Amino acid sequence: MTFCDQITYLLDLLIKHQRILSADVFLYEREGCFMPTKKSPAPEPLMDRKSAARYLRVSPGTLAVWDCTKRYDLKPIKVGRSVRYRRSDLDKFLEERLCS
């Protein structure tokens, strides 16, 4: 029995016993046959320093100082010489500083 036949047989058994409940699988090709694996979520788009500063309503220079002095942990991502931010990290920063 080849590797592909073994995988196909095992997948058939799992499907028959209803242990695969999720449709969130995609096919991964390996040695001429397909194996199910979990689908990874789409990466979140990154914001440059200028658009992140506009989003936080501060100047880009203020954002640069915060990054340099580590005053706030905005989790900047260096891409070459430029700096990028995830919107979710900026939202988390704003949530932590809301006045109730």
N, C-alpha and C positions, 0 to 999 in steps of 0.2 A: 504494500500500500504506500503510495507516494505521500509526500508532505501535504500537497493540495487535497488529496483524497481524505487524509486524516482530518484536516481542518473542516472540510465540507461535512464529513460524518459527524464531527463534534458540534458544529453549528446546527445541523439538522436535529441532533439530540436535544440541544438547548432550546430550540424553537418548539419542538414537540412537548417539552416539559415546561414551556412558557416561562423560562427564566430570563429571556430577553424581553423586557417590557418597554424599553425606551426606543423610540424611533430616531433618537439623536445619535446615530452612528453614521459614519461614512466609511467608505471602502478604501482600504489601504492595500496597495498591490505589493505582494512579496512573493518572489519566486514563481511568478506566473499565476498566482491565485489571489483571492481577496480575503482580508481579515478585518473584522470590525474593530474600530477604535473610537474613542470619544472625540467628538468634534470640539475643537478649541474655539472660544469666543473671538469675534473680530476685535483686533486691537483698537483701542481708543485713539482718536486723532490727537496729536500734540499741538499745543499752542506755543508760539514764539513769545519772547519776553515782552514785546510791545503789545500784543493782543492780550496776554495774561495780565499786564499792568492795566490795560483798559478795562478788562473784566473785573479786576479788583478795585478799580478807580483810584489807583496810585500811579506815580510816574515810573517809567522804566528804570530810572536811576535809583529810586527807592527800592524797587524790586531787586536790583543788582546789589545794593548795600545789604539787604536782608539775606541774600544768598551768600555774600562774601563773609559777613559777620556771623552767619548761622543764627540770626535773631529768631527767625521763624523757620520751621522745617516744612518748606513747600515742596520738598523732594524734586529739585530740578534735575533734568536729564541733559547731560552734555552730548551733543551730536556734533562732532568735530569742534569747531570754535564757537558754535551757537549753543544756546540754552533753550530747552523746551520744557513745558509743564503739561501735566495731565489735568483736564478740567475737573475730574473727580477729586484730585488733591487740592485744587483751589476751592472747590465747594466744601470740602472737609475743613479747610482753614477758616472759611467764612462761618460755617456752622459752629465751630469752637469759640468764635468770638462774638456770637450774637448776644445782645443784651436783652434779657427777659424782664 
